[in-house]
Amino acid sequence: MRLAHLLKSNPKSAQPAAKQNASQAAQNLADDTHGLADDLANANTPPHGWQLAAAWLDSLTQQNYSAHTISAYQAALWRFLHFLAQDGRFGDVLTCNKKALTAFLSERLESDNIKAASAKQELAAIRKFYAHLIAQGATDKNPATGYRLKSEPRPLPKIGDVDLISQLLDQPAPNDAANARLWVRDKAMFELMYSSGLRLSELVGLNIHDLDLNAGVVRVLGKGNKTRIAPVGSKARAAIADYLPHRDLWQEQNDPALFISERLGTRLSARAVQLRLTACADRAGIAQHLHPHLLRHCFASHLLSASGDLRAVQELLGHSDISTTQIYTQVDFDALTRVYDKAHPRANALKSRKS
């Protein structure tokens, strides 16, 4: 019985999934806890914290939460529950209070030396877990409600200028046929990411029916399963049109993915896109390390610089909170400051007097 198995398990043995990759962790979770809620309902003993957590994670699997999200929530809860079990001062998951949360997060920040951003993610997982418990009638309090952690200064994203993007996207095709075929696909991917501001996960998740070249739009499934419609520029449309005949030859078993692996005939992985971008940047003679998210950063910064319309950029990026988009205003202001310092006759004079 699944419930009996979990009751006998050691808390430490419940944690390995945190070290697995997200897909495997989520699959293991689904295998181990599927239907656990029914077992809990039939049990004669009060639900244990580990069981409650497993049941909640199982419900997230049924709600089609991403493997990455479930794995992150699982790791956070396993750490918190293990802390409660080892510490012994604060009771169990249903009786602990904010003091327990403070002690747990302090240990994570000070002893485990994690960053504040990681601690905030763990706090968010715990908050969602307790919200679920309240909804299920297991408890009437959420110790994470109203709890705040100080944020570290958010680093500015590194932005490449327009010339760097042109150096990547306008490079000539390789001479050998095999790499020339791959470049047709790679160029289509990178043009689309820069044209539409896509995240890497959004790019590899695209299906062929999400794209409408005639209308010049693509339907994107973003964070939180939120859908947005993004424009596709003329150069990206042309690059995709060049690639589609190759896709038709490569794809197997009517795979719906837009971007296909030539070797496997199936959906291209995120890691494969990262490796292809590195290879294409090297071939173009680009010294700066390029990562897929840089293309999204460049999209946002270049568009904001040209338009000044923060709200429009927010919508195009799929940000739910405009404060997330505002970081690009700081990047743009820094660029303007550099231009000012370089060009204004009085700016350099002021610097000379200070030095």
Residue pairs with C-beta under 8 A, 6 or more apart in sequence:
1 39
2 32
2 33
2 35
2 36
2 39
3 36
3 39
3 40
3 43
3 51
6 32
6 36
6 48
6 50
6 51
6 54
7 45
7 48
7 51
9 50
11 50
11 78
11 81
11 82
11 85
11 86
12 82
14 50
14 78
14 82
15 75
15 78
15 79
15 82
17 24
17 25
17 28
17 29
17 71
17 74
17 75
17 78
18 25
18 71
18 74
18 75
18 78
18 79
20 28
20 71
21 71
22 66
22 67
22 68
22 70
22 71
22 72
23 67
25 67
25 70
25 71
25 74
26 61
26 66
26 67
26 68
26 70
26 71
27 67
29 54
29 57
29 58
29 61
29 70
29 71
29 74
30 58
30 61
32 54
33 54
33 55
33 57
33 58
33 61
34 58
34 61
35 58
36 51
36 54
36 55
36 58
37 55
37 58
37 59
40 47
40 51
40 52
40 55
47 55
47 138
48 92
49 81
49 84
49 85
49 92
49 93
49 94
50 81
52 93
52 133
52 138
53 74
53 77
53 78
53 81
53 93
53 129
56 77
56 129
56 132
56 133
57 70
57 73
57 74
57 77
59 132
60 69
60 70
60 73
61 70
64 225
72 121
72 125
73 125
73 128
73 129
76 121
76 122
76 125
76 126
77 125
77 126
77 129
79 104
79 108
79 122
80 104
80 122
80 126
81 93
83 103
83 104
83 107
84 90
84 91
84 92
84 93
84 96
84 100
84 104
87 100
87 103
89 100
89 103
90 96
90 97
90 99
90 100
90 103
91 100
93 133
94 133
94 138
94 139
96 143
97 141
97 143
98 143
98 147
100 143
101 123
101 126
101 143
101 144
101 147
105 119
105 122
105 123
105 149
108 114
108 118
108 119
108 122
109 116
109 119
115 152
116 149
116 150
116 151
116 152
117 151
117 152
119 149
120 149
120 151
123 144
123 147
123 149
126 143
126 144
127 142
127 144
127 145
127 147
130 139
130 141
130 142
130 143
130 144
130 145
131 142
133 139
133 142
134 140
134 141
134 142
154 327
156 327
156 330
156 331
156 334
157 293
157 294
157 297
157 301
157 327
157 328
157 331
158 294
158 297
159 294
159 297
159 298
159 301
159 331
159 335
160 288
160 290
160 294
160 297
160 298
162 302
164 286
164 288
164 298
165 194
165 295
165 298
165 302
167 284
167 285
167 286
168 190
168 280
168 281
168 284
168 286
168 290
169 187
169 190
169 191
169 194
169 235
171 280
171 283
171 284
173 180
173 183
173 184
174 180
174 183
174 283
181 246
181 262
182 262
182 276
183 280
184 239
184 242
184 243
184 246
185 243
185 246
185 247
185 259
185 260
185 262
186 276
186 277
186 280
187 239
187 242
187 243
188 236
188 239
188 240
188 242
188 243
188 259
189 203
189 259
189 268
189 273
189 276
190 277
190 280
190 295
191 233
191 235
191 236
191 239
191 240
192 198
192 203
192 218
192 232
192 236
192 239
192 240
193 200
193 203
193 292
193 295
193 296
193 299
194 236
194 295
194 298
194 299
195 231
195 232
195 233
195 235
195 236
195 299
196 218
196 220
196 230
196 231
196 232
196 233
196 236
196 299
196 316
197 230
197 296
197 299
197 300
197 303
197 316
197 317
198 220
198 230
198 295
198 296
199 222
199 223
199 293
199 296
200 270
200 273
200 274
200 292
200 293
201 270
202 220
202 221
202 222
203 259
203 273
203 292
204 257
204 259
204 267
204 268
204 269
204 270
204 273
205 221
206 218
206 220
206 257
206 258
206 259
207 256
207 257
207 258
208 247
208 256
208 257
208 258
209 256
210 218
210 219
210 220
210 258
211 218
211 219
211 232
211 240
211 258
212 218
213 232
213 237
213 240
213 241
216 231
216 232
216 233
216 234
216 237
217 229
217 230
217 231
217 232
218 229
218 230
218 232
219 227
219 228
219 229
220 227
220 228
220 229
220 230
220 318
221 227
222 228
222 318
223 318
224 320
226 318
226 320
228 315
228 316
228 318
230 316
231 316
232 240
246 262
247 258
247 259
247 260
250 260
250 261
250 262
250 265
251 257
251 260
251 265
251 266
252 264
252 265
252 266
253 265
255 265
255 266
255 267
257 266
257 267
257 268
259 267
259 268
259 273
260 266
260 267
260 268
261 267
261 268
261 269
261 272
270 292
273 292
274 291
274 292
277 290
277 291
277 292
278 289
278 290
281 288
281 289
281 290
296 317
297 328
299 316
299 317
300 313
300 316
300 317
300 325
300 328
301 328
301 331
301 332
301 335
303 312
303 313
303 316
304 310
304 313
304 328
304 329
304 332
305 332
305 335
307 313
310 322
310 325
310 326
310 329
311 322
313 325
313 328
314 322
314 324
314 325
317 324
317 325
319 325
340 347
341 347
341 348
341 351
